[in-house]
Amino acid sequence: MSAVIQIKDLSFSYGANGKPVIQIPHLTINKNETVFLFGPSGSGKTTLLEILAGVITGQGDVEMLGQKTQNMSLSQRDQFRSEHIGYIFQQFNLIPYLTLRENILLPFTFSGKKMDQALYDKVVTELGLSEHIEKLATQLSVGQQQRVAAARALVAKPEIILADEPTSALDYDHRENFLKILFSLVKAQGSTLIFVSHDRSIQNLFERHLNLADVNAVKV
């Protein structure tokens, strides 16, 4: 298997004199892996995803798809993320004055990729969003907003999907539909998935279970 993500001697602190949140000597994630990442609150799961997405940077080496993202400028990291990474943010990060459709299609604005209409229709339909497509983000329920955030991350066929508690606001039926479409797309597109959740009942759906405490030298 070829490595998609390689981390070496990564450390991160909030503030110049802050206590380290992340200290990972080594971590490799391979192409096509589906990884269930878990750990207690405050253990650095979201921080790690933000580093992988290039939202923040730490010290050390982070190599994504063969490129050292820590050495990139902010605009370069933003471009890399738009072209290669589907990120389902824990706080959704929808733009309130845009419609559901416009929020979902945002990745194409920045990446220059062409939309696959069939894939868009499949994602929107299976996540139960079709009837709300022209509503503003502010008119959606929390569960609907979470499904929009998920759809936005999936429609651009990303090589890497980072999912931060993507089912926390979904009821059982919508959670099952989301997981079904997620694994279907991951398999069809050959994507690599890192999925953070407190819901250990779904961990056996994943090929690899990663307790952050096992790789992070900082203990909660």
TINU-990427 format. One line per field, with one value per atom (N, C-alpha, C): chain; atom name; x, y, z; residue in three letters. Coordinates in pm, whole numbers, plus 50000, padded with zeros to 5 digits. Layout:
! residues N
kette <- A ...
atom <- CA ...
x <- X ...
y <- Y ...
z <- Z ...
rest <- ALA ...
END
This chain:
! residues 220
kette <- A A A A A A A A A A A A A A A A A A A A A A A A A A A A A A A A A A A A A A A A A A A A A A A A A A A A A A A A A A A A A A A A A A A A A A A A A A A A A A A A A A A A A A A A A A A A A A A A A A A A A A A A A A A A A A A A A A A A A A A A A A A A A A A A A A A A A A A A A A A A A A A A A A A A A A A A A A A A A A A A A A A A A A A A A A A A A A A A A A A A A A A A A A A A A A A A A A A A A A A A A A A A A A A A A A A A A A A A A A A A A A A A A A A A A A A A A A A A A A A A A A A A A A A A A A A A A A A A A A A A A A A A A A A A A A A A A A A A A A A A A A A A A A A A A A A A A A A A A A A A A A A A A A A A A A A A A A A A A A A A A A A A A A A A A A A A A A A A A A A A A A A A A A A A A A A A A A A A A A A A A A A A A A A A A A A A A A A A A A A A A A A A A A A A A A A A A A A A A A A A A A A A A A A A A A A A A A A A A A A A A A A A A A A A A A A A A A A A A A A A A A A A A A A A A A A A A A A A A A A A A A A A A A A A A A A A A A A A A A A A A A A A A A A A A A A A A A A A A A A A A A A A A A A A A A A A A A A A A A A A A A A A A A A A A A A A A A A A A A A A A A A A A A A A A A A A A A A A A A A A A A A A A A A A A A A A A A A A A A A A A A A A A A A A A A A A A A A A A A A A A A A A A A A A A A A A A A A A A A A A A A A A A A A A A A A A A A A A A A A A A A A A A A A A A A A A A A A A A A A A
atom <- N CA C N CA C N CA C N CA C N CA C N CA C N CA C N CA C N CA C N CA C N CA C N CA C N CA C N CA C N CA C N CA C N CA C N CA C N CA C N CA C N CA C N CA C N CA C N CA C N CA C N CA C N CA C N CA C N CA C N CA C N CA C N CA C N CA C N CA C N CA C N CA C N CA C N CA C N CA C N CA C N CA C N CA C N CA C N CA C N CA C N CA C N CA C N CA C N CA C N CA C N CA C N CA C N CA C N CA C N CA C N CA C N CA C N CA C N CA C N CA C N CA C N CA C N CA C N CA C N CA C N CA C N CA C N CA C N CA C N CA C N CA C N CA C N CA C N CA C N CA C N CA C N CA C N CA C N CA C N CA C N CA C N CA C N CA C N CA C N CA C N CA C N CA C N CA C N CA C N CA C N CA C N CA C N CA C N CA C N CA C N CA C N CA C N CA C N CA C N CA C N CA C N CA C N CA C N CA C N CA C N CA C N CA C N CA C N CA C N CA C N CA C N CA C N CA C N CA C N CA C N CA C N CA C N CA C N CA C N CA C N CA C N CA C N CA C N CA C N CA C N CA C N CA C N CA C N CA C N CA C N CA C N CA C N CA C N CA C N CA C N CA C N CA C N CA C N CA C N CA C N CA C N CA C N CA C N CA C N CA C N CA C N CA C N CA C N CA C N CA C N CA C N CA C N CA C N CA C N CA C N CA C N CA C N CA C N CA C N CA C N CA C N CA C N CA C N CA C N CA C N CA C N CA C N CA C N CA C N CA C N CA C N CA C N CA C N CA C N CA C N CA C N CA C N CA C N CA C N CA C N CA C N CA C N CA C N CA C N CA C N CA C N CA C N CA C N CA C N CA C N CA C N CA C N CA C N CA C N CA C N CA C N CA C N CA C N CA C N CA C N CA C N CA C N CA C N CA C N CA C N CA C N CA C N CA C N CA C N CA C N CA C N CA C N CA C N CA C N CA C N CA C N CA C N CA C N CA C N CA C
x <- 50084 50000 50087 50042 50115 50057 50145 50103 50039 49925 49858 49891 49904 49936 50054 50157 50270 50304 50307 50338 50466 50554 50678 50710 50726 50765 50675 50545 50449 50416 50419 50375 50295 50200 50116 50075 50083 50037 49954 49853 49776 49845 49900 49975 50122 50205 50350 50399 50335 50379 50277 50187 50082 50132 50057 50088 50060 50150 50125 49994 49923 49801 49830 49919 49957 50108 50152 50291 50289 50302 50293 50428 50502 50632 50620 50518 50505 50363 50308 50178 50169 50128 50109 49968 49902 49770 49780 49737 49757 49637 49664 49561 49446 49324 49201 49164 49244 49209 49086 49005 48898 48935 48955 49009 48907 48876 48788 48879 48877 48964 48883 48928 48854 48948 48890 48964 48876 48910 48826 48826 48727 48721 48849 48901 49022 49150 49137 49258 49327 49265 49331 49282 49167 49118 49088 49012 48979 49103 49193 49318 49397 49404 49476 49411 49278 49211 49238 49238 49263 49405 49500 49637 49642 49577 49576 49509 49408 49336 49410 49514 49588 49521 49423 49357 49452 49530 49634 49761 49874 49999 50071 50149 50231 50377 50456 50597 50614 50709 50733 50690 50684 50653 50515 50437 50309 50309 50305 50306 50172 50105 49974 49985 49954 49961 50097 50201 50337 50383 50300 50338 50346 50449 50469 50384 50270 50175 50221 50303 50351 50434 50494 50580 50503 50374 50294 50247 50221 50158 50010 49945 49802 49721 49746 49671 49700 49823 49857 49787 49779 49708 49559 49501 49360 49335 49424 49409 49424 49521 49543 49420 49363 49243 49127 49108 48994 49008 49130 49152 49155 49193 49221 49148 49091 49038 48891 48810 48673 48668 48637 48643 48503 48453 48324 48353 48334 48366 48265 48313 48224 48119 48156 48064 47998 48008 47943 48007 48031 48094 48018 47887 47806 47804 47788 47775 47628 47587 47444 47362 47423 47345 47340 47398 47390 47284 47231 47134 47205 47123 47176 47257 47201 47272 47406 47404 47527 47633 47591 47687 47750 47668 47720 47820 47795 47879 48001 48021 48135 48270 48294 48427 48465 48366 48396 48436 48394 48432 48582 48640 48780 48874 48824 48913 48923 48821 48822 48780 48742 48694 48557 48524 48392 48299 48176 48079 48031 48021 47959 47811 47725 47583 47520 47555 47498 47538 47664 47710 47640 47629 47558 47415 47345 47205 47197 47291 47292 47312 47410 47441 47324 47271 47161 47037 47006 46887 46900 47013 47029 47045 47089 47097 46968 46866 46735 46731 46804 46814 46742 46689 46633 46526 46434 46321 46361 46482 46528 46633 46655 46773 46788 46676 46684 46668 46662 46655 46791 46789 46913 46962 47091 47148 47082 47044 46983 46842 46782 46646 46646 46762 46773 46784 46738 46757 46904 46943 47082 47117 47026 47052 47066 46983 46993 47125 47165 47292 47408 47402 47508 47512 47395 47391 47442 47415 47469 47622 47676 47821 47882 47813 47862 47856 47745 47731 47839 47866 47969 48106 48135 48264 48274 48161 48163 48152 48090 48055 48174 48288 48404 48501 48460 48542 48682 48689 48819 48897 49029 49114 49117 49102 49102 48976 48906 48789 48819 48806 48823 48687 48639 48503 48507 48469 48475 48335 48305 48173 48061 48068 47974 47831 47808 47672 47614 47680 47640 47499 47454 47322 47218 47253 47162 47082 46954 46876 46919 46863 46910 46901 46786 46768 46865 46881 46974 47119 47149 47285 47314 47218 47238 47252 47170 47181 47315 47359 47487 47602 47603 47711 47710 47589 47579 47640 47603 47655 47804 47846 47987 48074 48040 48123 48112 47997 47982 48075 48081 48166 48314 48347 48486 48537 48454 48494 48503 48403 48399 48511 48546 48645 48785 48800 48931 48983 48890 48927 48979 49053 49098 49013 48964 48869 48924 48922 48950 48826 48766 48632 48642 48619 48621 48479 48462 48330 48343 48246 48233 48146 48084 47989 48065 48110 48191 48107 47974 47889 47909 47967 47986 48131 48218 48360 48395 48315 48346 48317 48256 48239 48370 48468 48595 48705 48799 48908 49006 49019 49121 49062 49088 49045 49170 49171 49289 49254 49306 49292 49402 49363 49463 49563 49519 49610 49725 49709 49815 49927 49898 50002 50040 49957 49983 50053 50172 50248 50188 50104 50036 49917 49912 49804 49705 49577 49470 49454
y <- 49879 50000 50125 50226 50352 50447 50523 50616 50740 50779 50902 51014 50977 51073 51017 51099 51060 51176 51144 51242 51200 51296 51268 51385 51354 51453 51576 51554 51664 51710 51840 51897 52023 52049 52168 52217 52350 52416 52537 52568 52690 52804 52899 53008 52974 53079 53059 52981 53003 52937 52836 52794 52702 52560 52485 52343 52267 52178 52101 52023 52024 51946 51818 51832 51721 51701 51578 51538 51396 51387 51257 51226 51132 51098 51042 50959 50898 50845 50868 50812 50805 50689 50670 50620 50679 50633 50605 50488 50442 50470 50465 50489 50389 50439 50360 50315 50348 50308 50385 50319 50386 50376 50491 50497 50561 50491 50544 50597 50729 50795 50831 50784 50811 50851 50899 50945 51038 51063 51149 51293 51368 51511 51579 51667 51738 51665 51551 51471 51517 51609 51664 51610 51542 51482 51589 51691 51798 51875 51898 51967 51890 51759 51678 51690 51684 51698 51835 51939 52074 52087 52019 52018 51945 51829 51752 51830 51908 51988 52115 52149 52272 52396 52379 52496 52562 52480 52528 52448 52497 52424 52412 52306 52286 52277 52218 52193 52047 52022 51885 51866 51742 51709 51649 51705 51648 51639 51515 51494 51438 51510 51471 51449 51328 51296 51333 51312 51336 51480 51569 51710 51751 51826 51871 51997 51979 52089 52192 52150 52244 52356 52329 52426 52519 52495 52576 52704 52806 52928 52900 52993 52976 52958 53041 53030 52899 52851 52722 52607 52616 52512 52514 52634 52646 52583 52609 52553 52402 52353 52209 52141 52202 52145 52143 52250 52255 52152 52117 52024 51878 51852 51713 51662 51751 51711 51750 51656 51685 51690 51806 51824 51852 51763 51784 51844 51975 52045 52013 52008 51980 52090 52214 52327 52364 52274 52284 52387 52512 52618 52646 52651 52691 52843 52895 53040 53075 53155 53173 53237 53324 53394 53317 53198 53115 53006 52961 52852 52720 52620 52485 52444 52464 52426 52499 52630 52709 52667 52632 52583 52451 52361 52232 52247 52344 52360 52449 52498 52586 52526 52395 52341 52366 52370 52390 52535 52626 52767 52785 52709 52727 52630 52512 52409 52410 52460 52454 52319 52226 52096 52111 52017 52015 51927 51975 51900 51778 51668 51546 51552 51583 51603 51479 51362 51238 51216 51247 51233 51334 51458 51561 51517 51470 51426 51311 51218 51101 51144 51230 51274 51352 51448 51532 51449 51355 51273 51179 51108 51008 51069 51195 51262 51337 51322 51380 51531 51589 51735 51797 51715 51765 51871 51850 51943 52074 52081 52203 52278 52240 52280 52431 52505 52650 52729 52660 52730 52788 52898 52951 52863 52865 52783 52814 52941 52981 52925 52876 52821 52670 52612 52467 52430 52311 52258 52221 52194 52155 52027 51929 51805 51825 51914 51944 52014 52106 52175 52075 51977 51877 51794 51763 51686 51769 51901 51989 51992 52003 52004 51874 51763 51634 51628 51674 51673 51758 51874 51963 51895 51814 51746 51630 51576 51454 51477 51587 51601 51625 51667 51699 51582 51463 51342 51359 51394 51417 51287 51298 51181 51147 51251 51233 51298 51224 51277 51282 51400 51420 51453 51371 51386 51402 51520 51551 51543 51432 51408 51433 51371 51405 51356 51272 51220 51264 51357 51392 51451 51521 51585 51511 51390 51315 51212 51196 51088 50956 50846 50713 50693 50727 50703 50783 50913 50995 50954 50906 50857 50736 50644 50523 50559 50652 50694 50760 50845 50912 50812 50717 50618 50532 50499 50417 50490 50617 50690 50720 50746 50774 50655 50537 50420 50382 50404 50377 50465 50594 50687 50663 50633 50605 50486 50383 50264 50293 50361 50387 50479 50576 50677 50645 50541 50509 50612 50677 50780 50718 50798 50762 50839 50771 50832 50830 50948 50957 51016 50939 50967 50975 51095 51116 51104 51025 51012 50958 50996 50936 50810 50786 50675 50547 50476 50355 50241 50257 50149 50129 50229 50216 50186 50169 50157 50032 49927 49803 49813 49925 49949 49988 50025 50079 49973 49986 49890 49905 50026 50052 50139 50103 50182 50245 50378 50447 50528 50483 50558 50664 50792 50897 50888 50837 50822 50728 50638 50543 50606 50717 50781 50920 50980 51114 51105 51161 51154 51243 51340 51425 51349 51330 51256 51350 51319 51403 51374
z <- 50000 50000 50000 49927 49924 50028 50091 50196 50134 50187 50147 50245 50373 50479 50558 50574 50658 50752 50880 50983 51054 51076 51149 51241 51369 51470 51467 51462 51460 51601 51622 51750 51723 51812 51798 51934 51953 52075 52036 52117 52097 52171 52097 52158 52170 52171 52170 52292 52405 52528 52580 52492 52535 52552 52629 52649 52519 52479 52357 52363 52250 52236 52157 52061 51973 51975 51996 51977 51921 51790 51723 51657 51710 51652 51509 51487 51355 51336 51218 51183 51031 50980 50837 50811 50714 50669 50521 50480 50344 50254 50125 50025 50043 50032 50040 50180 50280 50417 50466 50546 50620 50767 50829 50965 51058 51166 51271 51381 51400 51498 51622 51737 51859 51972 52079 52195 52276 52402 52487 52440 52486 52455 52501 52417 52452 52418 52351 52321 52192 52118 52000 51867 51865 51741 51636 51675 51581 51541 51635 51604 51498 51511 51413 51275 51269 51140 51079 51160 51109 51054 51117 51066 50933 50925 50800 50688 50722 50622 50586 50662 50634 50688 50776 50837 50936 51009 51099 51071 51120 51102 51236 51248 51366 51327 51415 51389 51346 51256 51212 51068 51026 50887 50872 50782 50743 50590 50541 50397 50354 50264 50215 50064 50020 49877 49819 49899 49852 49863 49916 49928 50075 50109 50246 50270 50330 50344 50448 50544 50646 50583 50467 50402 50308 50292 50201 50268 50187 50238 50266 50333 50363 50235 50135 50010 49938 49946 49885 49956 50088 50164 50131 50119 50083 49946 49850 49717 49718 49794 49805 49863 49967 50031 49932 49857 49764 49653 49617 49507 49549 49675 49713 49837 49918 50048 50062 50106 50146 50298 50354 50499 50552 50634 50700 50837 50849 50972 51081 51205 51318 51334 51303 51316 51183 51084 50952 50859 50911 50830 50700 50709 50594 50585 50463 50444 50451 50551 50580 50470 50390 50287 50155 50151 50032 50049 49937 49942 49970 49998 50017 49895 49776 49652 49640 49666 49652 49753 49873 49973 49930 49876 49833 49719 49630 49511 49533 49655 49684 49644 49665 49628 49483 49395 49253 49222 49307 49291 49308 49401 49436 49364 49330 49275 49124 49057 48912 48857 48945 48899 48833 48748 48687 48770 48787 48866 48790 48859 48807 48846 48751 48781 48841 48790 48842 48988 49020 49158 49249 49201 49278 49308 49206 49224 49323 49314 49403 49549 49572 49708 49768 49690 49740 49768 49679 49695 49814 49822 49927 50066 50072 50200 50234 50149 50178 50172 50079 50072 49953 49864 49737 49757 49850 49865 49932 49984 50053 49972 49848 49773 49756 49754 49734 49865 49977 50105 50141 50216 50270 50383 50409 50516 50650 50671 50797 50815 50708 50716 50742 50758 50775 50922 50955 51089 51108 51231 51259 51184 51185 51114 50964 50908 50765 50733 50819 50798 50799 50887 50892 50765 50710 50585 50467 50468 50364 50373 50494 50512 50460 50483 50434 50282 50223 50078 50012 50069 50014 50010 50110 50116 50019 49975 49894 49744 49702 49560 49467 49523 49438 49422 49463 49449 49511 49639 49701 49721 49713 49741 49889 49973 50118 50174 50260 50329 50478 50537 50681 50739 50829 50881 51032 51081 51224 51285 51350 51411 51309 51193 51085 51106 51206 51228 51362 51430 51566 51575 51470 51473 51389 51344 51258 51336 51298 51358 51295 51344 51303 51152 51091 50948 50864 50898 50820 50845 50965 50991 50904 50894 50814 50666 50615 50476 50449 50542 50525 50522 50614 50617 50491 50443 50321 50203 50182 50069 50087 50210 50236 50196 50243 50213 50065 50005 49862 49780 49814 49740 49768 49891 49926 49846 49838 49763 49613 49558 49414 49368 49452 49414 49461 49542 49595 49694 49766 49862 49992 50065 50199 50298 50401 50495 50636 50701 50845 50909 50998 51051 51203 51258 51402 51457 51562 51623 51765 51849 51982 51977 51863 51850 51813 51916 51893 51836 51832 51779 51630 51560 51416 51378 51474 51443 51362 51377 51304 51154 51110 50968 50901 50983 50933 50938 50844 50837 50953 51003 51106 51215 51339 51454 51514 51526 51575 51699 51812 51936 51938 51936 51928 52042 52156 52270 52242 52145 52112 52029 51962 51878 51926 52012 52062 52199 52207 52333 52441 52402 52501 52555 52686 52749 52815 52798 52854 53002
rest <- MET MET MET SER SER SER ALA ALA ALA VAL VAL VAL ILE ILE ILE GLN GLN GLN ILE ILE ILE LYS LYS LYS ASP ASP ASP LEU LEU LEU SER SER SER PHE PHE PHE SER SER SER TYR TYR TYR GLY GLY GLY ALA ALA ALA ASN ASN ASN GLY GLY GLY LYS LYS LYS PRO PRO PRO VAL VAL VAL ILE ILE ILE GLN GLN GLN ILE ILE ILE PRO PRO PRO HIS HIS HIS LEU LEU LEU THR THR THR ILE ILE ILE ASN ASN ASN LYS LYS LYS ASN ASN ASN GLU GLU GLU THR THR THR VAL VAL VAL PHE PHE PHE LEU LEU LEU PHE PHE PHE GLY GLY GLY PRO PRO PRO SER SER SER GLY GLY GLY SER SER SER GLY GLY GLY LYS LYS LYS THR THR THR THR THR THR LEU LEU LEU LEU LEU LEU GLU GLU GLU ILE ILE ILE LEU LEU LEU ALA ALA ALA GLY GLY GLY VAL VAL VAL ILE ILE ILE THR THR THR GLY GLY GLY GLN GLN GLN GLY GLY GLY ASP ASP ASP VAL VAL VAL GLU GLU GLU MET MET MET LEU LEU LEU GLY GLY GLY GLN GLN GLN LYS LYS LYS THR THR THR GLN GLN GLN ASN ASN ASN MET MET MET SER SER SER LEU LEU LEU SER SER SER GLN GLN GLN ARG ARG ARG ASP ASP ASP GLN GLN GLN PHE PHE PHE ARG ARG ARG SER SER SER GLU GLU GLU HIS HIS HIS ILE ILE ILE GLY GLY GLY TYR TYR TYR ILE ILE ILE PHE PHE PHE GLN GLN GLN GLN GLN GLN PHE PHE PHE ASN ASN ASN LEU LEU LEU ILE ILE ILE PRO PRO PRO TYR TYR TYR LEU LEU LEU THR THR THR LEU LEU LEU ARG ARG ARG GLU GLU GLU ASN ASN ASN ILE ILE ILE LEU LEU LEU LEU LEU LEU PRO PRO PRO PHE PHE PHE THR THR THR PHE PHE PHE SER SER SER GLY GLY GLY LYS LYS LYS LYS LYS LYS MET MET MET ASP ASP ASP GLN GLN GLN ALA ALA ALA LEU LEU LEU TYR TYR TYR ASP ASP ASP LYS LYS LYS VAL VAL VAL VAL VAL VAL THR THR THR GLU GLU GLU LEU LEU LEU GLY GLY GLY LEU LEU LEU SER SER SER GLU GLU GLU HIS HIS HIS ILE ILE ILE GLU GLU GLU LYS LYS LYS LEU LEU LEU ALA ALA ALA THR THR THR GLN GLN GLN LEU LEU LEU SER SER SER VAL VAL VAL GLY GLY GLY GLN GLN GLN GLN GLN GLN GLN GLN GLN ARG ARG ARG VAL VAL VAL ALA ALA ALA ALA ALA ALA ALA ALA ALA ARG ARG ARG ALA ALA ALA LEU LEU LEU VAL VAL VAL ALA ALA ALA LYS LYS LYS PRO PRO PRO GLU GLU GLU ILE ILE ILE ILE ILE ILE LEU LEU LEU ALA ALA ALA ASP ASP ASP GLU GLU GLU PRO PRO PRO THR THR THR SER SER SER ALA ALA ALA LEU LEU LEU ASP ASP ASP TYR TYR TYR ASP ASP ASP HIS HIS HIS ARG ARG ARG GLU GLU GLU ASN ASN ASN PHE PHE PHE LEU LEU LEU LYS LYS LYS ILE ILE ILE LEU LEU LEU PHE PHE PHE SER SER SER LEU LEU LEU VAL VAL VAL LYS LYS LYS ALA ALA ALA GLN GLN GLN GLY GLY GLY SER SER SER THR THR THR LEU LEU LEU ILE ILE ILE PHE PHE PHE VAL VAL VAL SER SER SER HIS HIS HIS ASP ASP ASP ARG ARG ARG SER SER SER ILE ILE ILE GLN GLN GLN ASN ASN ASN LEU LEU LEU PHE PHE PHE GLU GLU GLU ARG ARG ARG HIS HIS HIS LEU LEU LEU ASN ASN ASN LEU LEU LEU ALA ALA ALA ASP ASP ASP VAL VAL VAL ASN ASN ASN ALA ALA ALA VAL VAL VAL LYS LYS LYS VAL VAL VAL
END
